[in-house]
């Protein structure tokens, strides 16, 4: 896969993954603050993978329920970012410098009887940034889907996708978010919070989407109007964002 094409494909994925609206403004005179954040989820989860989107795996190679865990922990330097629809959740902060480490470990069985597992580590690089944090609501996204520089500022990941006896090494860019499910400029927030991990394997052009919920909900597999799947409540569900 040519690098130029990869950039276009990955940009399209991250551009629509969270549908954030950027009508706010950063005041350069504002002093940076330090934010500590972490999130984790354990239990049944949505797993889907396929083409690179945009937004969701498209076309899906497979989707269904899996079981496993994910987590992230990090710190960021951020400034206030007022003036967006996100303000309803509390004061919004935008970070251009993020340091974090995380992981995903999930397993699932497909209809053909094949058993799969995905094990990856996520980590920040010197270029990683564009984190969005709302400490009052304990929600965050690293990086921000919808920002034109998301690809260049994304987390990196490496790991394996195991299918039976076949071990495929994967690596690329990642997004980790703990955010109200379905929240958008036209959809107010609800009590449903999602921990979602998006992984784009550069070599195969495959997008993985793994998600946990804080309560049992029927969720659309590719946005409003698409088929739904009942995702159980996670056994463990935690997220935190706080000013240090």
N, C-alpha and C positions, 0 to 999 in steps of 0.2 A: 504494500500500500504506500503510495507516494505521500511524503510529508505534507504537501500542500493540500491534498485531498483529505488527509486525516484531520487537519486543522479545521477545514470547512465542516466535515461531518461532526466532529466533536463540538464545535461551536454551536451547531444547530441543536445538538442534544442539550447542552447546558443552557442554551439561550431560553428554552421553553420549559425546562424541567420544573421550575417553581413559579413561573409567571409573575415574578415580582415587578411592580411598577416603580419606575425611578423618577418620580416627580419632585423628590425632595432636593435639598441642597446642603452641601457641606460648608460650614463656616471655617475658612482657613485660620481665623484668629482663635478658634477654640483650642484649648489645650487637650492633648491626648490623655486618655485615661486607660488604665489597664483593666482588662476583663478576663476573668477565669471562667472556663466553661467545661462541661462534661455531659455525656449522655450515654445511656446503655439500655439495652432491651434483651430479654431472654424469653424464649417460648416459640409458639407457633407463629409463622410469618408468611407473608406473600413472597413468592419467588417467581420472577419472570426473566427471560432472556431472549434476545433475538437481534434484529437489525438495529441500526443506530438511531432510530427515532424519526423525527424529533420528539422529544418529551417522554416517550415511552418506547420500550422495545417494539419495533415495527419493521417487518412483520414479526410476530412472536414465533419463536421456535418451540417454546413451551412456557406455560404458566400454571401455577397451582399453589398449594400450600407446602411449606417446608417447616423445618424446626431448627433453631439455633440461637446464636447470640451475636450482638455487635456492640461496639463501644468506642468512645473517643474521649480524649482529655487534652486540654490545651490552654494557651493564654493568647491574648491579642491586645494590640494597641489600637484604640478606636477613638473616633470623634462623633459628636452628635450628628444625626441625619434626620432632621425634622421635615415635615411637609408631605408625607406619603400616606396612603390608606392604612399603612401598618401602625400609625400612631394610636389607633384605637386600642392596641395591646399594651401601650406604654412607650416610654422614651426609647427611640431607636438609635443604635450606634453602628457605624460602619468602620470596619478595620481594614487597613491596607497591609498590615503585617500580622500574620498568624503563625503560631508554632503549635503543632498538634501531632498526636500519634493515636492510631485507632486500629481496629480489627473487625473482621467479619468471619464467622464460622457457621455455615448452615449445611443442612443435608435434606434431600428430598428423593422421592421415588416417582418415576414417570409411568405413564400408562403402558408402555411396552415392557415394563418390568425392570428397566435399568435403574440402578441406584447411583445417585450423584452426591457430591459434596463440593463446597466452595470454601477455600481457606485463604484469606488474604490479610495483609497488613497494610495500613494506610499511614502516610507520614507527610509532613510538610517539607517543602524545599525552601531555599532562600527566597524564591519568588512568590511563595504562597501568601495569599491575602484575600481581600474582598470577602471578609466575614461579616455577616449581619447578625446583630445581637439585640435582644429585647429583654433585659434583666428582670423587669417587673413580671413578665410572663414566663420567664425561664425557657425561652425558645431561641433558636439560632440556626444559621445555615452557613456552611463553609465549603466552597465559596458560594456566591449568590447566583442562582440561576436567573438569567435575564439581563445580566450585566455584560456589555460587549467585550470585557477583558477576562471573562470567567475562565476560559481555557488556559490562558497564560498564568492565572493565579490559582489554579486548582490544586487540590491535594494529589499526591502520587500514590500508587499502590502497586503491589506485586504479590503473587501467590499462585495457587493452582486450582483448576477445575478438574475434579476426578470423576470419571464416568466408568464404573466397573473397574477394569484393570488399566484403563487409559488415563494417564496423568498429563494434563495440558497446562503448561506454564502460561500465566497471563500477567499482564502489566499495563498500566496506562494512567488515566486520570480518574479522580473520584470526587464525589460530592457527598457530604454527610449533613443531614438536617434533622432537627427536632422542631416541628412546626404544626400549627393547626391544620388538620386535613381539609383540603379543598378551599382554604381561605384565599380570596382574591378580591380585586376591586369591586366585583359584583356579587360576591358571596361572603356574608359576614362569618366571623369565626364561630365555631361550635366548641363543645367540650371534648371533641375527638382530636387527639394529638397523635401525630405519626412520627416515628423514627424511620426515616428512609435513607437508604444508601444506594447511590448510583455509581456504577463502575463501568468505564468504557475501556475495553481491551483494544489497544491500538492495532495489534497484529491481525486480529480476526475481524475487526470492526464490529464486535459484539457488545451490546449494551446489557448489563445486568441491573435489575431493580429488585431490591430486597427491602421489605417494609414490615414494621411492627406497629400495633395500635394499642392505646391505653384502654380501649373498650371494644367489645365485639361489634363489628359493623360490616354491612355489605358495601364493598368498594368497587367502583368501576375500574376495569383493567386498563383503560386507555382514555380516561377523562369522561366528562358528562356524556350520557347517551350510549356509552359502550356497555357490553355485558359486565355483570358484576360477579363478585366472589365473596363469600362470607369469610372474613378473617377474624379468628378468635382474639380475645384479649390476651396480651402478653402476660407471662407469669411475673416477670420483673420489668418495670418500666420507669426509667429515671431520666430527668434532664435538668440542667442547672446552668444559669448564666448569671454571674455576679460581678459587680465592680469591686476591684481589689483596693 
